[in-house]
Amino acid sequence: MHEIIIELPDESATQVLAEKLALAVAVNFKPYRFYLSGDLGAGKTAFARFFLRSMGVASLIKSPTYTLVEPYETLEHCFLHADLYRLISPDEIYELGLIEQDHALWIIEWAQKAGTILPNADVNFEFLLDLAHPDKHQVKISLLESHV
């Protein structure tokens, strides 16, 4: 596994990172699995919104905190943005229908709540808070060797 840490001094840095990822994905689109972890308020949902907007999602991009899964489509691609924070048991993942959506690119917040049920991520994003500077964050990006 290959890991890098990127400083995110403000929300615009999070937006730039998401836009760069979207450019890379657009060149070679696949149904990637992006799993986002980190404390509440660390930037996971903002990153997902910036990414989806950069991929051409024109509709309102809602937080999936209460619906658990929000699907999005463009003319060319399908996306699923999920937030598993409220899962009580990993087995609830089957009720969400994620596993069957293997044609869509997944952005899943709190994927660790699904235990071992979900397939491995292509890229893990761990958003880290800087407690001394609440507006500053970091993200640790872990890529599978086959994707480096």
VEXDRENBA-920823 format. One line per field, with one value per residue (C-alpha): residue number from 1; residue in one letter; x, y, z. Coordinates in pm, whole numbers, always signed. Layout:
BEGIN
k	(NUM,...)
r	(A,...)
x	(X,...)
y	(Y,...)
z	(Z,...)
//
This chain:
BEGIN
k	(1,2,3,4,5,6,7,8,9,10,11,12,13,14,15,16,17,18,19,20,21,22,23,24,25,26,27,28,29,30,31,32,33,34,35,36,37,38,39,40,41,42,43,44,45,46,47,48,49,50,51,52,53,54,55,56,57,58,59,60,61,62,63,64,65,66,67,68,69,70,71,72,73,74,75,76,77,78,79,80,81,82,83,84,85,86,87,88,89,90,91,92,93,94,95,96,97,98,99,100,101,102,103,104,105,106,107,108,109,110,111,112,113,114,115,116,117,118,119,120,121,122,123,124,125,126,127,128,129,130,131,132,133,134,135,136,137,138,139,140,141,142,143,144,145,146,147,148)
r	(M,H,E,I,I,I,E,L,P,D,E,S,A,T,Q,V,L,A,E,K,L,A,L,A,V,A,V,N,F,K,P,Y,R,F,Y,L,S,G,D,L,G,A,G,K,T,A,F,A,R,F,F,L,R,S,M,G,V,A,S,L,I,K,S,P,T,Y,T,L,V,E,P,Y,E,T,L,E,H,C,F,L,H,A,D,L,Y,R,L,I,S,P,D,E,I,Y,E,L,G,L,I,E,Q,D,H,A,L,W,I,I,E,W,A,Q,K,A,G,T,I,L,P,N,A,D,V,N,F,E,F,L,L,D,L,A,H,P,D,K,H,Q,V,K,I,S,L,L,E,S,H,V)
x	(+0,+122,+39,+75,-32,-159,-206,-547,-505,-858,-1168,-1039,-748,-1002,-1180,-857,-774,-1122,-1101,-761,-895,-1195,-967,-767,-1080,-1241,-946,-987,-1330,-1392,-1633,-1376,-1437,-1333,-1369,-1353,-1285,-1215,-1374,-1699,-1626,-1296,-1403,-1535,-1869,-1719,-1461,-1734,-1945,-1650,-1559,-1912,-1957,-1625,-1741,-2039,-2317,-2545,-2823,-2828,-2566,-2718,-2545,-2639,-2629,-3000,-3080,-2756,-2717,-2760,-2731,-2617,-2595,-2442,-2487,-2185,-2146,-2322,-2211,-2319,-2242,-2305,-2262,-2261,-2214,-2561,-2532,-2593,-2480,-2261,-2538,-2752,-2528,-2724,-3046,-2883,-2827,-2466,-2319,-2538,-2425,-2094,-2126,-2120,-1828,-1865,-1779,-1847,-1805,-1754,-1706,-1542,-1892,-1965,-1697,-1567,-1884,-1780,-1511,-1171,-1133,-934,-837,-880,-896,-843,-930,-744,-832,-564,-694,-462,-597,-962,-975,-668,-693,-482,-578,-387,-444,-378,-373,-361,-34,-221,-344,-11)
y	(+0,+348,+637,+1011,+1289,+1618,+1935,+2097,+2444,+2551,+2435,+2564,+2318,+2039,+2160,+2166,+1810,+1687,+1862,+1705,+1362,+1420,+1511,+1191,+977,+1137,+1032,+664,+622,+295,+204,+296,+249,+558,+517,+824,+809,+1064,+1250,+1441,+1775,+1663,+1737,+1408,+1535,+1859,+1654,+1426,+1725,+1894,+1569,+1498,+1855,+1831,+1507,+1690,+1625,+1923,+1835,+1927,+1718,+1628,+1484,+1116,+1131,+1051,+875,+672,+654,+923,+820,+1065,+1037,+1235,+1159,+931,+800,+678,+760,+649,+868,+684,+772,+464,+651,+555,+182,-22,-353,-428,-658,-349,-286,-549,-349,-45,-221,-100,-438,-469,-128,-247,-20,+300,+485,+468,+743,+595,+783,+568,+251,+87,+55,-213,-441,-679,-686,-422,-498,-341,+25,+135,+445,+523,+886,+943,+1302,+1422,+1721,+1955,+2018,+2316,+2477,+2375,+2510,+2313,+1948,+1678,+1382,+1057,+889,+516,+357,-10,-103,-198,+161,+341)
z	(+0,-88,+150,+125,+363,+225,+428,+391,+543,+445,+261,-72,-42,+5,-308,-510,-400,-496,-834,-907,-820,-1046,-1335,-1286,-1258,-1565,-1781,-1691,-1531,-1350,-1072,-808,-437,-238,+138,+361,+733,+1002,+1287,+1253,+1090,+938,+579,+441,+313,+176,-15,-155,-266,-436,-612,-734,-855,-1042,-1204,-1352,-1102,-1157,-911,-544,-363,-28,+273,+303,+684,+721,+393,+421,+41,-224,-590,-858,-1234,-1513,-1880,-1862,-1507,-1193,-840,-494,-195,+131,+496,+717,+1047,+1171,+1097,+1409,+1261,+957,+830,+760,+459,+266,+301,+136,-197,-227,-309,-620,-750,-894,-1202,-994,-841,-462,-216,+125,+449,+760,+551,+852,+1004,+740,+884,+620,+411,+157,-100,-40,-126,-426,-229,+140,+250,+622,+714,+1022,+1238,+1369,+1720,+1767,+1447,+1393,+1037,+928,+832,+676,+465,+453,+118,+94,-250,-329,-497,-814,-845,-792)
//
